[in-house]
C-alpha cells in the first residue's frame, strides 16, 4: 500500500459531501461578478466618468491597498479594479473551508479514525481535499472568464482574470492544508 491508496474514493466522498456547498460558493461568486459588471456599466457609462473615478481612486493610498491598481478605463479594467480583490477573498474562503472540512473536521468528529481503519494511505485524505478544492477553483475560474467573455471582454484577459481568482483560491487552500489547527 502506498501513501495515496484510497484517494479516488475519498475524493468521490468529498465531492458527495460538498455537492451543495461548493456550487453555492461558485455560483454566488460568479453572480457577484455579473452584478459588478452590470453596476460598472450603469454607474460609469462614459469613459469620462471612469477616468474621474479612477483619478480619485489613485489619490487614495488606502483604496489602492485594498484593490488592485487601475490599468485602464475600459469595462474590463474597471470591473477588475472594482471586484478582483473581493472575488479572490471569496475564492480563498471557499477553498479554506473546503480543505478544513475534509481534513480537520474529520479529525474532530472521529471520521478520520474510521477512514484510517480501512485501506487508506497516509496522504489520501489531504490529497482528496486538495483535489476537490482544485477542481472547484478551476470551475470557478472558467465560469468567471465566461461571464467576462459574455460581457464582451477579450478571451485572453477574461481567462487571466479567472485564473488569478482561481490561483488565489488555491493559495488559500495550500495554506489551510499545511497550517496547524
Backbone as a ProteinNet text record, in pm:
[ID]
protein_1_A
[PRIMARY]
XXXXXXXXXXXXXXXXXXXXXXXXXXXXXXXXXXXXXXXXXXXXXXXXXXXXXXXXXXXXXXXXXXXXXXXXXXXXXXXXXXXXXXXXXXXXXXXXXXXXXXXXXXXXXXXXXXXXXXXXXXXXXXXXXXXXXXXXXXXXXXXXXXXXXXXXXXXXXXXXXXXXXXXXXXXXXXXXXXXXX
[TERTIARY]
85.1	0	89.6	58	136.3	61.3	122.6	67.7	-59.8	-91.3	-208.2	-319.9	-309.6	-413	-545.5	-650.9	-783.1	-816.4	-725.5	-750	-873.6	-890.8	-1005.1	-1137.4	-1143.3	-1267.7	-1295.9	-1191.1	-1210.9	-1246.6	-1196.6	-1233	-1381.3	-1428.6	-1571.3	-1656.3	-1611.8	-1684	-1687.3	-1575.3	-1569.7	-1659.5	-1658.6	-1747.2	-1893.8	-1924.2	-2062.4	-2100.2	-2009.1	-2036.7	-2051.1	-1981.2	-1983.1	-2075	-2164.7	-2248.9	-2341.5	-2362.7	-2445	-2357.4	-2262.9	-2185.2	-2097.8	-2020.7	-1930.8	-2006.6	-2113	-2187.4	-2244.3	-2286.8	-2337.4	-2225.3	-2107.3	-1993.2	-1958.6	-1951	-1909.5	-2012	-2138.3	-2242.5	-2257	-2245.8	-2253.8	-2141.8	-2021.2	-1908.1	-1924.8	-1975.5	-1999.1	-2107.5	-2212.1	-2318.7	-2264.3	-2175.2	-2115.9	-2041.8	-1970	-1901.9	-2003.4	-2110.1	-2213.5	-2276.3	-2303.1	-2361.8	-2262.4	-2136.2	-2034.5	-2024.5	-2027.9	-2023.3	-2143.6	-2261.3	-2382.4	-2373.3	-2319.4	-2304.7	-2208.2	-2097.1	-1998.7	-2060.5	-2135.4	-2199.9	-2300.5	-2375.3	-2478.2	-2422	-2323.5	-2269.7	-2171.7	-2096	-1992.1	-2007.2	-2112.9	-2138.1	-2040	-1982.1	-1891.3	-1747.2	-1657.3	-1514.9	-1474.8	-1536.1	-1502.7	-1535.5	-1648.8	-1684.2	-1588.4	-1544.6	-1448.2	-1313.6	-1270.9	-1144.5	-1153.7	-1266.4	-1285.4	-1278.1	-1348.3	-1349	-1214.2	-1147.3	-1015.2	-912.4	-928.5	-840.8	-854.5	-976.9	-999.3	-943.5	-952.5	-902	-750.1	-684.5	-538	-486.7	-562.9	-522.4	-539.8	-601	-627.5	-540.9	-433.2	-347.9	-422.9	-517.1	-593.4	-675.1	-735.5	-814.6	-726.1	-609.4	-517.3	-464	-452.6	-405.8	-509.3	-635.8	-741.8	-779.8	-747.1	-781.9	-657.5	-666.4	-555.3	-544.6	-428.2	-410.8	-489.2	-555.5	-630.2	-535	-576.7	-491.4	-550.7	-666.2	-730.5	-869.9	-940.7	-1075	-1182.9	-1146.7	-1244.8	-1329.9	-1433.3	-1522.9	-1446.6	-1360.7	-1284.8	-1190.5	-1119.5	-1025.7	-1099.9	-1211.4	-1289.9	-1351.1	-1397.9	-1453.2	-1344.3	-1227.3	-1115.4	-1082.2	-1076.5	-1047.6	-1152.1	-1277.5	-1386	-1394.8	-1366.2	-1409.3	-1302.1	-1184.7	-1094.1	-1050.3	-1029	-986	-1094.2	-1216.4	-1325.6	-1353	-1343.5	-1363.4	-1251.3	-1128.9	-1016.7	-1034.6	-1085.6	-1110.4	-1222.2	-1325.8	-1432.7	-1379.8	-1297.2	-1236.5	-1148.6	-1079.8	-996.8	-1078	-1187.5	-1274.8	-1331.4	-1379.1	-1433.9	-1329.6	-1207.8	-1102.4	-1058.9	-1042.8	-1001.1	-1105.3	-1230.6	-1335.5	-1346.3	-1325.4	-1331.4	-1218.2	-1097.4	-984.8	-1002.9	-1043.8	-1063.6	-1175.7	-1282	-1395.3	-1353.5	-1262.4	-1225.4	-1100.7	-1040.4	-923	-949.5	-946.4	-957.3	-1094.8	-1199	-1332.9	-1346.9	-1289	-1292.6	-1217.6	-1109.7	-1035.8	-1118.3	-1184.5	-1261	-1386	-1447.5	-1570.4	-1544.4	-1420.4	-1388.6	-1394.3	-1433.4	-1438.2	-1300	-1197.6	-1062.1	-1016.7	-1053.9	-1017.1	-1090.4	-1217.7	-1292.9	-1235.4	-1203.7	-1146	-1008.1	-930.4	-796.4	-793.8	-903.7	-910.8	-927.6	-959.7	-973.9	-841.5	-842.9	-721.6	-709.7	-646.2	-628.7	-485.1	-421.9	-285.4	-277	-155.7	-130.9	-172.1	-149.9	-175.9	-306.4	-385.9	-505.6	-609	-633.6	-737.6	-700.5	-577.4	-535.3	-531.8	-486.8	-483.2	-624.4	-717.5	-856.4	-913.6	-886.2	-935.4	-876.3	-749	-684.6	-735.3	-763.1	-816.2	-953.6	-1039.6	-1174.3	-1165.6	-1078.9	-1063	-1006.4	-911.2	-854.2	-959.4	-1039.7	-1146.3	-1245.7	-1281.5	-1375	-1317.2	-1188.7	-1126.4	-1113.7	-1089.9	-1084.2	-1222.6	-1325.1	-1462.4	-1496.2	-1459.9	-1485.2	-1412	-1286.9	-1208.2	-1269.1	-1311.7	-1372.7	-1504.4	-1587.4	-1715.5	-1695.8	-1599	-1572	-1525.8	-1440.9	-1394	-1510.1	-1599.2	-1713.3	-1807.3	-1823.2	-1906.2	-1845.4	-1714.3	-1648.3	-1654.5	-1635.9	-1646.4	-1788.6	-1887	-2026.5	-2055.7	-1975.7	-1992.9	-1919.2	-1853.8	-1786.2	-1638.2	-1578.8	-1435.5	-1355.1	-1228.6	-1143.8	-1121.1	-1110.5	-1096.9	-968.2	-858.2	-729.9	-734	-781.9	-792	-894	-1001.2	-1104.7	-1051.3	-977.9	-921.5	-809.8	-736.6	-634.5	-701.2	-811.6	-888.1	-934	-998.8	-1047.3	-934	-822.3	-707.9	-649.3	-648.7	-593.3	-680.9	-811.3	-900.7	-886.7	-880.2	-861.8	-728.7	-623.2	-491.6	-492.7	-564.7	-576.8	-646.6	-750.5	-818.9	-727.6	-645.7	-551.5	-445.1	-402.7	-303.7	-361.8	-485.8	-550.8	-565.9	-599.8	-613.4	-481	-373.9	-242.3	-205	-234.2	-205.7	-292	-418.2	-506	-460.6	-400.1	-355.7	-235.5	-149.3	-26.1	-29.7	-122	-128.4	-183.8	-125.3	-179.9	-313.7	-396.3	-528.9	-525.2
-117.9	0	124	218.2	342.1	452.3	568.1	677.4	738	708.7	769.2	668.3	550.1	449	500.3	489.3	531.7	676.4	746.6	888	905.8	820.9	834.3	818.5	720.8	700.3	817	867.7	981.8	1107.9	1119.9	1233.4	1226.9	1108.6	1093.6	1123.6	1078.8	1107.8	1258.2	1324.7	1469.8	1543.4	1501.2	1564	1543.4	1426.2	1400	1487.2	1501.3	1584.7	1731.7	1774.5	1915.3	1942.8	1853.2	1869.5	1990.9	2044.9	2165.1	2286.8	2273.6	2388.6	2449	2366.8	2423.1	2489	2428.3	2500	2633.9	2642.6	2770.2	2873.6	2834.9	2927.1	2970.5	2874.5	2905.1	2993.5	2958	3037.9	3175.4	3181.4	3311.1	3404.7	3351.8	3433.7	3476.2	3387.7	3421.2	3528	3516.1	3617.1	3751.5	3750.2	3875.8	3946.1	3869.5	3930.2	3986.2	3912.7	3961.3	4090.9	4097.2	4217.8	4333.9	4305.7	4410.6	4465.8	4379.4	4424.8	4513.6	4468.9	4548.9	4682.3	4680.4	4802.7	4900.9	4850.1	4937	4998.5	4917.7	4969.4	5079.9	5064.5	5163.5	5285	5265.7	5378.1	5462.7	5398.9	5469.1	5439.4	5490.4	5455.3	5520.6	5632.8	5700	5689.9	5705.3	5699.4	5814.8	5930.3	6045.7	6017.9	5952.2	5918.6	5816	5722.2	5622	5686.9	5779.1	5849.2	5929.4	5994.4	6073.5	5986.9	5874.8	5790.1	5722.7	5684.6	5623.4	5726	5850	5956.3	5975	5970.2	5981.4	5859.5	5742.7	5620.9	5621.6	5672.1	5676.2	5769.4	5871.1	5964.8	5908.4	5793.2	5734.5	5610	5620.9	5503.9	5389.3	5422.4	5317.4	5236.6	5303.5	5234.1	5148.7	5200.3	5122.6	5001.2	5011.6	4898.3	4785.5	4821.6	4721.9	4667.3	4739.5	4696.8	4701.1	4643.2	4647.5	4785.5	4819.6	4948.5	4947.1	5057.3	5061.5	5054.7	4980.8	4962.7	5023.8	5082.5	5140.9	5187.7	5235.7	5288.2	5206.2	5093.7	5008	4934	4867.4	4792.6	4683.7	4610.8	4503.8	4555.6	4663.3	4720.6	4775.2	4838.8	4894.9	4782.8	4678	4564.1	4497.3	4482.7	4424.5	4510	4639.7	4731	4718.3	4705.5	4700.5	4566.9	4454.7	4325.8	4222.7	4232.2	4117	4084.7	4184.7	4158.5	4083.4	4125.5	4062.5	3921.1	3902.5	3768.9	3675	3726.2	3643.5	3603.5	3694.8	3662.1	3558.4	3570.5	3470.5	3333.5	3329.5	3202.3	3146.7	3235.2	3191.4	3133.2	3198.4	3145.1	3009.2	2999.8	2873.7	2762.8	2790.9	2690.2	2652.6	2751.6	2724	2637.9	2674.7	2598	2456.1	2438.3	2303.9	2216.1	2269.7	2190.3	2157.6	2253.9	2229.7	2128.6	2139.2	2047.6	1902.6	1881.3	1744	1693.8	1775.8	1729.7	1742.9	1862.6	1882.9	1847.2	1877.1	1841.9	1690.6	1617.2	1471.4	1421.9	1490.5	1452.4	1479.2	1592.3	1629.9	1544.7	1501	1422.6	1273.3	1230.7	1088.7	1014.9	1083.4	1018.2	976.7	1052.9	1022.7	886.5	851.3	721.4	608.4	630.5	527.9	508.3	618.4	608.7	545.3	584.6	530.2	381.8	327.6	185.1	102	166.7	95.2	101.5	55	55.9	194.1	284.9	422.4	463.3	525.2	570.6	692.9	721.4	829.3	966.5	991.4	1123.1	1129.3	1024.6	1018.2	1124.9	1146.4	1241.9	1384.3	1424.4	1559.2	1575	1472.3	1478.2	1489.9	1414.1	1422	1560.9	1618.6	1754	1855.2	1841.9	1935.6	1916.3	1793	1768.2	1831.8	1811.6	1870	2022.4	2079.4	2224.5	2276.6	2205.6	2248.1	2243.5	2139.3	2130.5	2245.4	2275.3	2385.6	2518.6	2540.4	2665.3	2673.7	2562.1	2562.5	2592.8	2530.4	2558.2	2705.5	2757.5	2899.1	2988	2958.5	3039.8	3039.7	2924.4	2915.3	2991.2	2977.4	3049.3	3200.7	3246.9	3390.7	3439.7	3362.6	3400.9	3404.4	3307.5	3304.6	3422.5	3463.7	3581.1	3704.8	3720.2	3836.4	3830.8	3712.5	3698.4	3731.6	3687.5	3719.5	3868.3	3941.5	4087	4160.2	4083.9	4145.6	4170.5	4115.4	4134.1	4031.5	4063.2	3968.2	3839.2	3728.9	3598.7	3588	3638.8	3625.3	3694.7	3817.3	3889.8	3827.9	3775.7	3713	3587.7	3506	3386.1	3420.4	3528	3571.7	3615.9	3686.7	3728.5	3605.6	3512.2	3391.6	3311.4	3300.9	3224.6	3289.5	3421.5	3488.3	3465.3	3466.9	3439.2	3292.8	3201.8	3060.7	3034.4	3102.9	3085.8	3136.2	3244.3	3292.9	3187.9	3127	3020.9	2903.3	2866.2	2755.4	2791.1	2915.5	2959	2948.7	2991.8	2979.8	2833.7	2747.1	2604.1	2545.2	2584.7	2533.5	2574.6	2698.2	2743.4	2667	2646.4	2571	2426.4	2372.5	2233.3	2213.9	2312.4	2295.9	2368	2459.6	2535.2	2447.4	2455.7	2375.9	2431.8	2346.6	2391.5	2451.7
0	0	0	-90.5	-92.2	-16.2	-7.5	73.7	16.4	-110.1	-174.3	-202.1	-149.9	-169.5	-112.5	-190.2	-146.2	-177.3	-244.4	-275	-362.9	-462.6	-553.7	-478	-387.9	-311.8	-218.2	-153.4	-64.8	-142.6	-263.8	-349.2	-384.1	-420.5	-450.3	-327.2	-210.8	-87.4	-60.8	-79.8	-57.1	-155.7	-280.5	-379.4	-341.6	-290.7	-249.7	-129.9	-34.6	82.6	45.2	-59.1	-99.4	-217.7	-247.7	-366.1	-357.8	-238.7	-222.8	-194.2	-102.3	-56.9	-166.4	-234.7	-336.3	-451.8	-505.2	-609.6	-562.7	-437.4	-386.6	-383.8	-334.3	-333.9	-475.8	-566.5	-703.9	-773.3	-763.6	-829.1	-764.2	-633.2	-565.3	-606.8	-618.9	-662	-806.7	-889.4	-1030.5	-1043.5	-964.7	-966	-919.6	-821.9	-776.2	-889.6	-971.3	-1085.9	-1185.4	-1211.3	-1303.3	-1254.4	-1126.2	-1068.2	-1075.8	-1053.4	-1062.1	-1203.9	-1304.1	-1443.3	-1472.6	-1430.3	-1451.2	-1378.7	-1259.2	-1180.7	-1246.8	-1295.8	-1362.4	-1487.7	-1563	-1684.1	-1651.8	-1542.8	-1512.3	-1438.7	-1351.3	-1274.6	-1354.3	-1440.7	-1516.3	-1665.1	-1727.6	-1867.9	-1966.1	-1929.4	-2022.8	-1974.2	-2068.2	-2036.6	-1944.7	-1962.1	-1877.3	-1730.4	-1705	-1567.3	-1508.9	-1591.1	-1543.9	-1512.6	-1596.2	-1571.8	-1441.5	-1420.2	-1298.7	-1173.7	-1172	-1052.5	-1032.6	-1138.2	-1123.5	-1077.2	-1119.1	-1070	-920.7	-873.3	-729.5	-656.4	-717.6	-654.4	-645.1	-746.9	-748	-638.4	-604.7	-499.7	-359.3	-345.4	-214.2	-193.1	-115	-90.5	-21.9	64.6	132.7	33.3	-62	-162.6	-251.6	-286.5	-369.4	-294	-162.4	-83.4	-84.1	-81.4	-76.8	-213.9	-318.7	-454.1	-540.4	-655.9	-749.5	-812	-860.9	-928.1	-1059.7	-1092.3	-1218.5	-1337.7	-1438.7	-1557.2	-1682.7	-1673.8	-1790.4	-1754.8	-1856.1	-1832.3	-1901.7	-1960.1	-2024.6	-1922.3	-1971.5	-1883.8	-1808.3	-1875.7	-1811.7	-1705.7	-1736.3	-1639.5	-1518.2	-1541.9	-1431.6	-1346.2	-1411.3	-1337.7	-1254.1	-1312.3	-1238.4	-1118	-1136.8	-1027.3	-916.2	-954.7	-856.6	-783.2	-853.1	-798.3	-770.1	-829.2	-821.9	-679.8	-597.7	-459.8	-383.5	-397.3	-324.1	-375.8	-506.1	-561.8	-518.3	-511.3	-466	-319.6	-238.5	-97.7	-86.1	-166.5	-164.6	-206	-310.1	-352	-240.8	-171.2	-59.8	54.2	88.4	193.6	153	29.6	-19.1	-7.5	-49.5	-50.1	90.6	175.6	312.9	384.2	370.6	437.4	382.8	252.5	194.8	246.8	250.7	299.5	446.9	525.8	669.3	690.9	612.8	627.5	601.2	508.5	472	542.4	624.6	699.6	849.1	900.9	1045.6	1101.5	1026	1075.3	1087.6	993.1	1002.9	1125.3	1161	1281.4	1407	1410.6	1530.2	1549.5	1441	1453.2	1465.7	1448.3	1457.9	1325.9	1219.2	1088.3	1040.6	1077.5	1031.8	1084.1	1207.3	1262.1	1189.9	1159.4	1086.8	947.3	880.7	746.6	754	855.8	871.6	902.5	952.6	982	855.5	746.1	618.5	543.9	420.6	338.9	274.9	348.8	304	334.7	236.9	256.3	346.2	387.8	483.2	429.6	301.9	243.1	163.1	167.7	83.7	119.3	247.4	286.8	245.9	271.8	233.4	81.6	12.7	-133.5	-190	-135.3	-181.9	-157.4	-40.4	-10.8	-108	-138.9	-231.9	-375.5	-414	-549.2	-563.2	-464.7	-469.3	-473.6	-392.5	-388.7	-519.9	-576.9	-705.9	-815.9	-817.6	-918.3	-900.7	-778	-752.1	-799.9	-778	-821.2	-972.6	-1037.9	-1184.7	-1242.4	-1186.6	-1232.2	-1209.8	-1094.7	-1066.3	-1165.4	-1192.3	-1285.3	-1425.4	-1471.3	-1604.5	-1609.4	-1507.3	-1505.6	-1502.4	-1423.8	-1419.8	-1556.6	-1621.4	-1755	-1854.1	-1846	-1938	-1915.4	-1790	-1761.4	-1826.1	-1813.8	-1875.1	-2027.4	-2083.5	-2229	-2273.3	-2196.4	-2226.3	-2220.2	-2141.6	-2132.3	-2243.4	-2331.5	-2444.7	-2426	-2321.8	-2297.7	-2375.9	-2405.8	-2479.5	-2399.1	-2471.2	-2405.7	-2324.4	-2376.9	-2306.7	-2170.4	-2167.1	-2041	-1947.3	-2003.8	-1921.8	-1853.5	-1928.8	-1867.9	-1770.1	-1795	-1698.9	-1569	-1579.6	-1461.3	-1382.8	-1451.9	-1385.1	-1323.7	-1395.6	-1343.9	-1220	-1215.6	-1097.6	-975	-992.8	-880.1	-838	-935.1	-902.7	-834.6	-878.2	-815.5	-671.2	-646.5	-508.5	-421.8	-476	-401.6	-372.4	-469.6	-449	-346.1	-345.1	-245.5	-104.9	-88.4	41.8	80.6	-15.7	12.4	58	-6.7	30.8	172.8	208.3	344.7	444.5	412.5	501.9	516.7	412.1	417.2	509.4	517.4	596.7	730.7	749.4	874.9	986.1	1103	1214.1	1259	1312.5	1356.8	1493.9
[MASK]
+++++++++++++++++++++++++++++++++++++++++++++++++++++++++++++++++++++++++++++++++++++++++++++++++++++++++++++++++++++++++++++++++++++++++++++++++++++++++++++++++++++++++++++++++++++

